[in-house]
Amino acid sequence: MSDFKIFYQLEEDKREVVLETTSDEDINDLIVYNDDVNTFEHVINTLVKVCKHSPEQAEQCTLLVHYKGKCAVKKGSFVDLIPYRQAIVDAGINAEIE
């Protein structure tokens, strides 16, 4: 399965939509891992702040982290996910890019 990125180009007063295929190999997951230190509230608030999740989405991710041991909280290129991972780690939560 491939994702598409849309780019708009202006050429002599006409707009052209260009689709660029991004292969699945270019997409990584930002994974948050369970621990015995952080509270549900702290993880939820961090996901809302850092990943711009809705409170409901952050709560669902936090429940998955708790019961499954981990949850993919964001998808993107490795480079794009680096600042998100760093912000989550800075909040004291275990996270990795896979």
C-alpha positions in Angstrom: 0.0 0.0 0.0 1.3 3.5 -0.8 0.5 6.9 0.5 0.3 10.0 -1.6 1.6 13.4 -0.9 0.0 16.3 -2.8 2.0 19.2 -4.1 0.7 22.3 -5.8 2.7 23.9 -8.5 2.1 27.2 -10.1 2.9 27.3 -13.8 1.9 30.3 -15.9 -1.3 31.1 -13.9 -2.5 27.6 -13.8 -2.5 25.2 -10.9 -1.4 21.7 -11.3 -1.8 19.0 -8.7 1.1 16.6 -8.6 0.9 13.3 -6.7 4.0 11.8 -5.4 4.0 8.2 -4.2 5.6 7.4 -0.9 6.3 3.8 -0.3 5.5 2.0 2.9 9.2 1.7 3.7 9.4 5.5 4.1 6.8 5.5 6.9 7.9 4.8 10.5 5.9 4.6 13.8 6.6 6.5 16.9 6.0 3.9 19.6 5.3 4.8 23.3 6.2 2.0 25.8 4.6 1.2 29.1 6.4 1.8 32.4 5.7 1.8 36.1 6.5 5.4 36.6 4.2 7.7 34.6 0.6 8.3 35.4 -2.2 8.0 32.9 -2.8 11.7 33.2 0.8 12.6 32.4 0.9 10.4 29.3 -2.4 11.7 28.1 -1.4 15.3 28.6 1.9 14.7 26.9 0.3 13.1 23.8 -2.2 16.0 23.6 0.6 18.5 23.8 3.3 16.9 21.7 1.3 14.9 19.1 -1.7 17.2 19.0 -4.0 14.2 19.8 -7.5 14.9 21.0 -8.1 14.0 24.6 -10.0 10.9 23.6 -7.3 9.7 21.1 -4.6 10.3 23.8 -6.7 8.3 26.3 -7.1 5.4 23.9 -3.4 5.3 23.1 -2.6 5.4 26.8 -4.9 2.5 27.5 -3.2 0.5 24.7 0.2 1.4 26.2 -1.0 0.1 29.6 -2.6 -3.1 28.5 -0.5 -4.0 25.4 2.8 -2.6 26.6 3.2 -0.2 23.7 1.3 1.9 21.1 2.1 3.6 17.8 1.1 7.2 18.6 2.2 8.8 15.3 3.3 7.9 11.8 5.7 9.7 9.5 9.2 9.7 8.1 12.1 9.0 10.5 13.3 12.6 10.3 9.9 14.1 10.9 9.3 11.9 14.0 12.6 12.8 15.7 11.4 16.0 17.5 8.2 14.3 18.6 10.2 11.4 20.1 12.5 13.8 21.8 9.7 15.8 23.4 8.0 12.6 24.7 11.3 11.4 26.1 12.0 14.8 27.6 8.6 14.3 29.4 10.0 11.1 31.0 8.1 8.7 28.8 9.8 5.8 26.9 9.5 6.2 23.1 11.3 4.9 20.0 11.0 5.3 16.3 10.5 2.0 14.5 
